[in-house]
């Protein structure tokens, strides 16, 4: 859904195809809200697709100087929903489509020169976590909770984690949290360098919008060229670790462990992976 209280006559971008992503524009800021609160903003096929292409549209929209992304309700995003996960298991066509969109989420966020601020209001997992942490400035509520979660599902850590986590915190901590699927809260995430700032829950959106307004009022070419230069670090990593991690993650959807991982996730129990027997 799309709302705009001040639509510019020169804007040529049509946001009409967005259904699960609420887009509100005002004063150069696009506020993006993942809007599936009844599903904890889990990424189904529609939302996953929208997260893969919104960054291209924002880049082409002259009305937008800064983007802020958050989640409706009590979660930022709880990762892939059951329908999307089940459809991917053993289905090479769905896996290939999901792989392309997962790649587009990362690359299109990296290639958007306009600053992105994430306001992480609750749990952030999977593709939602990728968006949260690939934002240029990530602001977390003290009640936010983070986990990559791929290995608990029975597939390799892909999406974004091997790309960005080692640049944000130590490799020892990265390996611990990715291999164990351990959770971090917002306070611990800031302490380790995984997010830019942590604030009390009631201060989250005011702080995110304050940062966005400051960026929107700043020198736009200087901001965008600085972001582009900093993202060269990510582009180097993307050519080595990211594409490999994404490929081996998707390969896991064609194996046996993911079937057990998915069943355990759905049944809310500990998995009993075939490869560990």
SERO-4910 file (N, C-alpha, C, O; in steps of 0.05 Angstrom, whole numbers):
BEGIN
 pado doro    nc1    nc2    nc3   cac1   cac2   cac3    cc1    cc2    cc3    oc1    oc2    oc3
  Unk    A     17    -24      0      0      0      0     18     25      0     40     24      9
  Unk    A      7     46    -11     23     70    -14      7     95     -6    -16     98    -14
  Unk    A     19    111     10      7    136     18     26    159     13     51    155     17
  Unk    A     17    182      4     34    205     -1     18    230      4      0    236    -11
  Unk    A     26    245     24     12    270     30     22    293     13      9    314     10
  Unk    A     45    290      0     57    311    -16     69    299    -41     94    299    -44
  Unk    A     53    289    -59     63    276    -83     74    297   -102     60    316   -109
  Unk    A     98    293   -111    110    312   -130    101    306   -158     97    283   -165
  Unk    A     96    327   -173     87    324   -201    109    311   -218    103    300   -239
  Unk    A    135    313   -209    156    303   -226    163    274   -220    177    261   -235
  Unk    A    151    262   -199    157    235   -192    144    216   -213    120    218   -219
  Unk    A    161    199   -224    152    180   -245    151    152   -235    146    133   -250
  Unk    A    155    148   -209    156    121   -197    128    113   -188    115    128   -173
  Unk    A    119     90   -196     93     80   -189     96     58   -168    108     37   -173
  Unk    A     86     63   -144     88     43   -122     62     26   -119     58     13    -99
  Unk    A     45     27   -139     20     14   -138     21    -16   -135      2    -29   -126
  Unk    A     43    -29   -143     46    -58   -141     53    -68   -114     54    -92   -109
  Unk    A     59    -50    -95     68    -58    -68     43    -63    -51     26    -46    -48
  Unk    A     42    -87    -40     19    -96    -23     27   -100      6     12    -92     24
  Unk    A     50   -113     11     58   -119     38     78    -99     49     85   -100     73
  Unk    A     85    -80     33    103    -58     41     88    -32     39     81    -23     18
  Unk    A     84    -20     62     70      6     64     91     28     59    111     28     73
  Unk    A     86     46     40    105     67     33     92     94     38     71    100     26
  Unk    A    104    110     55     94    136     61    117    156     56    138    154     67
  Unk    A    111    176     40    132    196     33    125    224     43    102    233     41
  Unk    A    145    237     55    141    264     64    168    277     69    185    265     82
  Unk    A    171    301     59    195    317     64    221    303     57    241    305     71
  Unk    A    220    288     34    244    275     25    250    248     38    270    235     31
  Unk    A    233    240     56    237    214     71    215    194     62    192    201     63
  Unk    A    223    170     55    205    148     50    205    130     74    225    117     80
  Unk    A    182    128     88    180    110    110    168     84     99    145     84     90
  Unk    A    183     62    101    175     36     92    168     19    116    184     15    134
  Unk    A    143      7    115    135    -10    137    127    -37    127    108    -40    111
  Unk    A    142    -58    135    134    -85    128    108    -90    143    107    -90    168
  Unk    A     86    -96    128     59    -94    140     45   -121    139     24   -123    126
  Unk    A     56   -140    153     42   -166    158     43   -172    188     54   -192    196
  Unk    A     32   -154    204     35   -158    233     24   -184    244     34   -194    263
  Unk    A      3   -194    230     -9   -220    239     11   -243    235      7   -264    247
  Unk    A     31   -240    218     51   -260    212     78   -251    223     99   -263    215
  Unk    A     79   -232    240    104   -220    250    121   -211    227    146   -212    228
  Unk    A    108   -201    206    122   -190    182    141   -211    169    161   -203    158
  Unk    A    134   -236    172    149   -257    158    149   -252    128    129   -242    117
  Unk    A    170   -259    115    172   -254     86    160   -277     70    173   -298     67
  Unk    A    136   -272     61    124   -291     41    133   -283     14    151   -266     11
  Unk    A    122   -296     -7    131   -290    -34    127   -261    -41    145   -249    -54
  Unk    A    105   -249    -33     99   -221    -41    119   -202    -27    131   -185    -41
  Unk    A    122   -204     -1    140   -186     13    169   -190      5    184   -170      1
  Unk    A    177   -214      1    205   -220     -8    211   -207    -34    232   -195    -38
  Unk    A    192   -209    -53    195   -196    -79    196   -165    -76    212   -152    -89
  Unk    A    178   -155    -59    178   -126    -56    204   -115    -43    214    -94    -51
  Unk    A    215   -130    -24    240   -122    -12    264   -124    -32    284   -111    -28
  Unk    A    260   -140    -53    282   -143    -73    282   -119    -92    303   -114   -105
  Unk    A    260   -105    -96    259    -85   -117    253    -56   -107    255    -37   -122
  Unk    A    245    -53    -82    238    -26    -72    262     -7    -74    258     17    -79
  Unk    A    286    -17    -70    310      0    -70    315     11    -98    325     34   -100
  Unk    A    309     -3   -118    312      7   -146    292     30   -150    299     51   -161
  Unk    A    267     26   -141    247     47   -145    254     72   -129    250     94   -138
  Unk    A    263     68   -104    271     91    -88    294    106   -101    295    131   -100
  Unk    A    313     92   -113    335    104   -127    326    122   -150    340    141   -157
  Unk    A    304    114   -163    294    129   -186    274    151   -179    265    166   -196
  Unk    A    267    153   -153    247    172   -144    260    198   -135    273    199   -115
  Unk    A    256    220   -150    269    245   -143    258    257   -117    270    275   -105
  Unk    A    234    248   -108    223    258    -83    236    246    -58    231    257    -36
  Unk    A    251    225    -61    262    211    -38    292    216    -36    308    213    -55
  Unk    A    300    225    -12    328    229     -6    339    209     15    363    203     15
  Unk    A    321    199     31    328    180     53    305    160     55    281    167     52
  Unk    A    311    135     62    291    115     68    294    106     97    316    102    107
  Unk    A    271    101    110    270     89    137    253     64    134    231     65    123
  Unk    A    263     41    144    247     17    143    243      5    171    262      4    187
  Unk    A    219     -4    176    212    -16    202    190    -37    198    182    -42    175
  Unk    A    181    -49    219    160    -70    217    135    -61    233    137    -48    253
  Unk    A    112    -69    223     86    -63    236     83    -82    260     92   -105    259
  Unk    A     71    -72    282     66    -89    305     91    -94    321    107    -76    325
  Unk    A     94   -118    332    115   -123    352    140   -135    341    159   -139    356
  Unk    A    141   -141    314    165   -153    302    175   -135    280    160   -120    267
  Unk    A    201   -137    275    212   -125    251    206   -144    228    192   -136    209
  Unk    A    217   -168    229    209   -189    210    219   -216    220    242   -219    228
  Unk    A    201   -236    221    207   -262    232    219   -281    212    219   -305    217
  Unk    A    230   -271    190    242   -289    170    222   -300    150    199   -290    149
  Unk    A    230   -320    135    213   -332    115    188   -345    127    191   -360    147
  Unk    A    165   -341    115    141   -354    126    139   -383    117    154   -392     99
  Unk    A    122   -398    131    121   -427    126    114   -434     97    125   -453     86
  Unk    A     96   -419     85     88   -425     58    112   -423     39    116   -440     21
  Unk    A    128   -402     42    151   -398     25    172   -419     29    184   -429     10
  Unk    A    177   -426     55    197   -446     61    188   -474     50    204   -488     38
  Unk    A    163   -481     55    154   -507     46    155   -510     15    162   -531      5
  Unk    A    148   -488      1    148   -489    -28    176   -492    -39    180   -504    -61
  Unk    A    196   -483    -24    224   -484    -34    237   -512    -30    255   -519    -45
  Unk    A    227   -527    -11    240   -552     -5    237   -572    -28    215   -579    -35
  Unk    A    260   -579    -39    260   -598    -61    251   -588    -88    248   -603   -107
  Unk    A    246   -562    -90    235   -550   -115    256   -531   -126    260   -509   -117
  Unk    A    270   -540   -147    293   -524   -158    284   -498   -170    298   -478   -170
  Unk    A    259   -497   -181    250   -472   -193    244   -451   -172    252   -428   -176
  Unk    A    231   -459   -150    227   -439   -129    253   -431   -116    257   -407   -110
  Unk    A    271   -450   -112    297   -444   -101    312   -423   -119    324   -404   -108
  Unk    A    311   -427   -145    325   -409   -163    313   -381   -162    327   -361   -162
  Unk    A    286   -379   -160    273   -353   -158    279   -340   -131    285   -316   -131
  Unk    A    278   -355   -110    285   -344    -84    314   -334    -82    320   -314    -70
  Unk    A    332   -350    -95    360   -342    -95    364   -316   -110    379   -299   -101
  Unk    A    350   -312   -132    353   -287   -147    343   -263   -131    356   -242   -130
  Unk    A    320   -267   -118    309   -245   -102    327   -239    -78    330   -216    -70
  Unk    A    337   -260    -65    355   -256    -42    380   -241    -50    390   -223    -36
  Unk    A    390   -247    -74    413   -233    -84    406   -204    -90    422   -186    -85
  Unk    A    382   -200   -101    373   -172   -108    369   -155    -83    376   -131    -84
  Unk    A    359   -167    -62    356   -152    -37    383   -140    -29    385   -116    -23
  Unk    A    403   -157    -28    430   -148    -19    442   -128    -39    451   -106    -31
  Unk    A    443   -136    -64    457   -118    -84    442    -92    -88    455    -71    -92
  Unk    A    416    -93    -88    401    -68    -93    403    -49    -69    403    -25    -73
  Unk    A    404    -60    -45    409    -43    -22    437    -31    -23    441     -7    -17
  Unk    A    457    -47    -31    484    -37    -33    487    -16    -54    501      4    -51
  Unk    A    472    -19    -76    475     -1    -99    458     24    -97    461     42   -113
  Unk    A    439     25    -78    424     49    -73    442     70    -60    451     65    -37
  Unk    A    447     92    -73    465    112    -61    452    128    -39    466    140    -23
  Unk    A    425    129    -38    411    144    -18    413    129      9    411    105      9
  Unk    A    416    144     31    419    130     57    393    116     65    371    124     59
  Unk    A    397     93     79    375     77     89    380     74    120    402     68    129
  Unk    A    358     79    135    358     76    164    339     54    171    316     54    162
  Unk    A    348     35    187    329     14    197    322     20    225    339     26    242
  Unk    A    296     18    231    286     21    259    276     -7    267    254    -15    260
  Unk    A    293    -21    282    288    -50    288    272    -52    314    284    -50    335
  Unk    A    246    -56    311    228    -54    333    224    -81    348    213    -80    370
  Unk    A    232   -103    337    228   -129    350    246   -150    337    268   -144    329
  Unk    A    236   -175    337    252   -197    326    259   -192    297    242   -183    281
  Unk    A    284   -199    290    293   -196    262    308   -221    255    329   -228    267
  Unk    A    298   -235    234    309   -261    226    310   -262    195    294   -248    182
  Unk    A    328   -277    184    327   -283    155    329   -259    137    346   -241    142
  Unk    A    312   -258    117    312   -235     98    307   -209    112    318   -188    105
  Unk    A    290   -209    133    285   -185    148    310   -175    162    315   -151    164
  Unk    A    325   -194    173    350   -187    186    370   -176    166    385   -157    172
  Unk    A    370   -186    142    388   -176    121    382   -146    116    400   -130    114
  Unk    A    356   -139    114    348   -112    109    356    -94    133    366    -72    130
  Unk    A    352   -105    157    358    -90    182    388    -82    183    394    -60    190
  Unk    A    405   -101    177    433    -97    181    448    -86    157    470    -75    159
  Unk    A    436    -88    133    448    -75    109    441    -46    107    451    -32     90
  Unk    A    422    -37    124    416     -8    125    442      7    133    459     -4    148
  Unk    A    445     31    124    469     46    130    471     54    159    493     54    170
  Unk    A    448     60    171    447     65    200    425     48    211    402     50    204
  Unk    A    433     30    230    414     11    241    409     19    270    427     20    287
  Unk    A    383     24    277    376     33    304    357     12    315    336      6    304
  Unk    A    365      0    337    349    -22    349    336    -14    375    348      1    391
  Unk    A    312    -24    379    299    -22    405    314    -41    424    326    -61    416
  Unk    A    314    -34    450    326    -52    470    312    -79    470    323    -99    479
  Unk    A    287    -80    460    272   -105    459    276   -120    433    264   -142    430
  Unk    A    291   -109    415    297   -124    390    312   -150    396    328   -151    415
  Unk    A    308   -170    379    322   -195    382    331   -204    354    316   -203    335
  Unk    A    356   -213    353    368   -221    327    377   -250    327    389   -259    347
  Unk    A    372   -264    305    386   -289    301    385   -294    271    365   -289    257
  Unk    A    407   -305    260    408   -312    232    389   -335    226    373   -334    207
  Unk    A    391   -357    241    371   -378    240    373   -398    218    359   -418    218
  Unk    A    391   -394    199    392   -413    176    399   -441    184    387   -461    175
  Unk    A    419   -444    201    429   -471    208    408   -486    224    406   -510    221
  Unk    A    392   -472    240    370   -486    254    350   -497    234    337   -518    240
  Unk    A    347   -484    211    330   -495    190    343   -518    175    329   -535    163
  Unk    A    369   -520    176    383   -542    163    397   -534    137    404   -551    120
  Unk    A    400   -507    133    413   -497    108    436   -478    117    436   -469    140
  Unk    A    455   -474     99    478   -457    105    469   -428    109    450   -419     98
  Unk    A    485   -414    125    479   -385    129    485   -370    103    507   -368     94
  Unk    A    464   -359     92    466   -344     67    455   -316     70    462   -302     90
  Unk    A    438   -307     52    426   -281     53    446   -258     54    453   -246     34
  Unk    A    456   -253     78    473   -230     82    495   -234    102    515   -219    102
  Unk    A    493   -254    119    509   -255    144    539   -258    138    554   -244    151
  Unk    A    547   -275    120    576   -277    114    586   -252    100    611   -248    100
  Unk    A    569   -236     89    577   -211     76    582   -189     96    603   -177     95
  Unk    A    563   -184    114    564   -160    131    573   -165    160    586   -148    171
  Unk    A    566   -188    171    573   -193    199    603   -191    205    610   -178    225
  Unk    A    621   -203    189    649   -201    196    660   -172    194    681   -167    205
  Unk    A    647   -154    179    655   -127    179    645   -111    203    655    -90    209
  Unk    A    625   -122    216    612   -107    239    623   -116    266    624   -100    284
  Unk    A    631   -142    268    641   -151    294    662   -173    289    667   -180    267
  Unk    A    674   -183    311    696   -201    307    687   -228    295    664   -237    298
  Unk    A    706   -241    281    700   -266    269    693   -287    290    677   -305    285
  Unk    A    706   -286    314    700   -305    335    670   -303    343    657   -323    347
  Unk    A    660   -278    346    632   -275    353    614   -283    330    593   -295    334
  Unk    A    622   -276    305    606   -283    282    602   -313    281    580   -323    278
  Unk    A    624   -328    283    622   -357    282    605   -368    305    589   -387    300
  Unk    A    607   -357    328    591   -366    351    561   -363    345    546   -382    347
  Unk    A    553   -339    337    525   -334    333    513   -347    308    490   -355    308
  Unk    A    529   -348    287    518   -361    263    517   -391    265    498   -404    257
  Unk    A    538   -403    277    538   -433    279    519   -443    301    509   -466    298
  Unk    A    514   -428    321    496   -437    343    468   -426    339    450   -435    354
  Unk    A    464   -408    321    438   -394    318    429   -380    344    405   -379    350
  Unk    A    449   -371    359    442   -357    384    429   -331    379    432   -318    359
  Unk    A    412   -323    399    399   -297    397    415   -275    411    429   -280    431
  Unk    A    414   -251    400    424   -227    413    401   -207    417    384   -205    400
  Unk    A    401   -194    439    382   -172    442    394   -146    432    418   -146    424
  Unk    A    379   -125    432    389   -100    421    413    -89    435    431    -78    422
  Unk    A    413    -92    462    436    -81    477    462    -96    470    482    -83    466
  Unk    A    460   -123    469    484   -138    462    492   -133    434    516   -133    428
  Unk    A    473   -130    416    480   -125    388    495    -99    385    514    -98    369
  Unk    A    487    -78    399    502    -53    398    530    -56    410    550    -46    400
  Unk    A    532    -71    432    557    -74    446    577    -88    427    601    -82    428
  Unk    A    568   -107    411    585   -122    393    590   -108    367    607   -116    351
  Unk    A    575    -86    362    579    -71    337    561    -80    314    564    -71    292
  Unk    A    541    -97    320    524   -107    299    504    -85    290    496    -85    267
  Unk    A    496    -67    308    478    -45    301    491    -18    309    509    -17    325
  Unk    A    481      3    297    493     29    301    486     40    329    503     50    343
  Unk    A    460     38    337    450     50    361    429     31    374    416     16    359
  Unk    A    425     33    400    403     20    413    389     41    431    403     57    444
  Unk    A    363     41    431    347     60    446    324     46    460    316     24    451
  Unk    A    312     58    480    287     47    492    265     45    471    265     61    452
  Unk    A    247     26    473    226     22    453    211     47    445    206     51    421
  Unk    A    204     64    464    187     87    458    203    109    444    192    129    435
  Unk    A    230    106    443    246    126    430    255    118    402    268    133    388
  Unk    A    248     93    394    258     82    369    251     99    345    268    108    331
  Unk    A    225    102    340    216    116    316    224    146    317    232    156    296
  Unk    A    220    160    340    230    187    340    259    190    333    267    209    319
  Unk    A    276    172    344    305    173    338    310    167    308    326    181    296
  Unk    A    297    147    298    301    140    269    293    163    251    307    169    232
  Unk    A    271    176    257    261    198    241    279    223    244    283    238    226
  Unk    A    290    226    268    308    249    273    333    245    255    343    264    242
  Unk    A    344    221    255    368    215    239    361    219    209    377    230    194
  Unk    A    338    209    201    330    211    173    327    240    165    335    248    143
  Unk    A    315    257    182    312    285    176    339    299    173    343    316    155
  Unk    A    358    292    190    384    304    188    398    296    162    411    312    149
  Unk    A    394    271    154    406    262    129    392    275    105    405    283     86
  Unk    A    366    278    106    351    290     84    358    320     81    356    330     59
  Unk    A    367    332    102    375    361    101    404    365     95    414    387     92
  Unk    A    419    343     92    448    345     87    455    348     58    437    348     41
  Unk    A    481    350     52    490    353     24    487    326      9    503    308     14
  Unk    A    468    324     -8    461    298    -20    484    285    -36    489    262    -32
  Unk    A    498    300    -54    520    286    -68    542    276    -49    552    255    -53
  Unk    A    548    292    -29    569    284    -10    561    259      5    577    240      9
  Unk    A    536    258     14    525    234     28    526    210     11    535    188     19
  Unk    A    517    213    -14    514    190    -32    541    179    -41    545    155    -43
  Unk    A    560    197    -46    586    188    -54    601    175    -31    616    156    -35
  Unk    A    597    185     -7    609    172     16    598    144     20    614    126     25
  Unk    A    572    141     18    560    114     20    571     96     -1    578     73      4
  Unk    A    573    107    -26    583     90    -48    611     81    -43    618     58    -48
  Unk    A    628     99    -32    656     92    -27    657     71     -5    673     52     -7
  Unk    A    642     75     17    642     55     39    633     28     30    643      7     39
  Unk    A    613     28     12    602      2      3    621    -13    -15    615    -36    -23
  Unk    A    643     -1    -23    663    -17    -37    673    -40    -20    681    -61    -31
  Unk    A    673    -37      7    681    -59     24    661    -82     21    669   -105     20
  Unk    A    635    -76     18    615    -97     15    617   -109    -13    614   -133    -16
  Unk    A    623    -93    -33    625   -104    -60    648   -124    -63    646   -144    -77
  Unk    A    670   -118    -49    693   -137    -49    684   -163    -36    689   -185    -47
  Unk    A    670   -162    -13    661   -186      1    640   -200    -16    638   -225    -15
  Unk    A    623   -185    -30    602   -197    -45    612   -215    -67    600   -235    -75
  Unk    A    635   -208    -78    647   -224   -100    660   -250    -89    666   -268   -105
  Unk    A    664   -251    -63    677   -275    -52    658   -291    -35    650   -313    -42
  Unk    A    650   -280    -11    635   -297      7    605   -297      2    593   -318      5
  Unk    A    593   -274     -6    564   -273     -7    552   -291    -28    535   -308    -22
  Unk    A    562   -289    -53    550   -306    -74    554   -335    -68    536   -352    -74
  Unk    A    577   -343    -57    582   -371    -50    562   -379    -28    550   -400    -30
  Unk    A    559   -363     -7    542   -370     15    513   -373      6    499   -390     16
  Unk    A    505   -355    -12    477   -356    -22    472   -382    -38    451   -395    -35
  Unk    A    492   -390    -54    489   -414    -70    488   -439    -53    471   -456    -57
  Unk    A    505   -440    -32    505   -465    -16    480   -465      3    471   -486     11
  Unk    A    470   -441     10    445   -441     26    423   -453      9    408   -470     19
  Unk    A    420   -444    -16    399   -454    -33    402   -484    -39    382   -498    -43
  Unk    A    427   -493    -41    432   -522    -46    420   -538    -23    410   -560    -27
  Unk    A    420   -527      1    410   -541     24    380   -546     22    370   -566     34
  Unk    A    365   -530      7    336   -534      4    330   -559    -13    307   -568    -14
  Unk    A    351   -570    -25    347   -594    -41    356   -619    -27    356   -641    -38
  Unk    A    364   -616     -1    374   -639     14    353   -649     34    330   -642     33
  Unk    A    362   -666     52    344   -679     72    342   -664     98    321   -664    111
  Unk    A    364   -651    106    363   -637    132    342   -616    134    329   -612    155
  Unk    A    337   -601    112    318   -579    113    290   -589    117    273   -575    129
  Unk    A    284   -614    109    257   -625    114    252   -628    144    231   -621    154
  Unk    A    272   -638    158    270   -641    187    271   -614    201    256   -609    220
  Unk    A    288   -596    191    290   -569    203    264   -554    200    255   -541    219
  Unk    A    251   -556    177    225   -543    173    203   -556    191    188   -541    203
  Unk    A    203   -582    193    183   -596    209    186   -588    239    167   -583    253
  Unk    A    211   -587    248    217   -579    276    208   -550    281    197   -544    302
  Unk    A    214   -533    262    206   -505    265    176   -502    267    166   -487    284
  Unk    A    162   -516    250    133   -515    249    121   -527    274    100   -518    284
  Unk    A    133   -548    284    123   -562    308    134   -551    334    128   -562    356
  Unk    A    151   -531    332    163   -518    356    178   -538    374    173   -539    398
  Unk    A    196   -553    361    212   -572    376    240   -571    366    246   -558    346
  Unk    A    258   -585    380    286   -586    371    288   -605    347    276   -626    346
  Unk    A    304   -597    327    307   -614    303    325   -638    309    342   -638    326
  Unk    A    320   -659    293    336   -684    295    347   -689    266    335   -705    252
  Unk    A    368   -675    259    377   -675    231    387   -703    222    403   -715    237
  Unk    A    379   -712    199    389   -738    188    420   -739    186    431   -760    191
  Unk    A    432   -717    179    461   -717    175    476   -719    201    501   -724    201
  Unk    A    463   -716    224    476   -718    250    472   -745    263    480   -750    286
  Unk    A    459   -764    248    453   -791    259    476   -810    253    475   -833    261
***
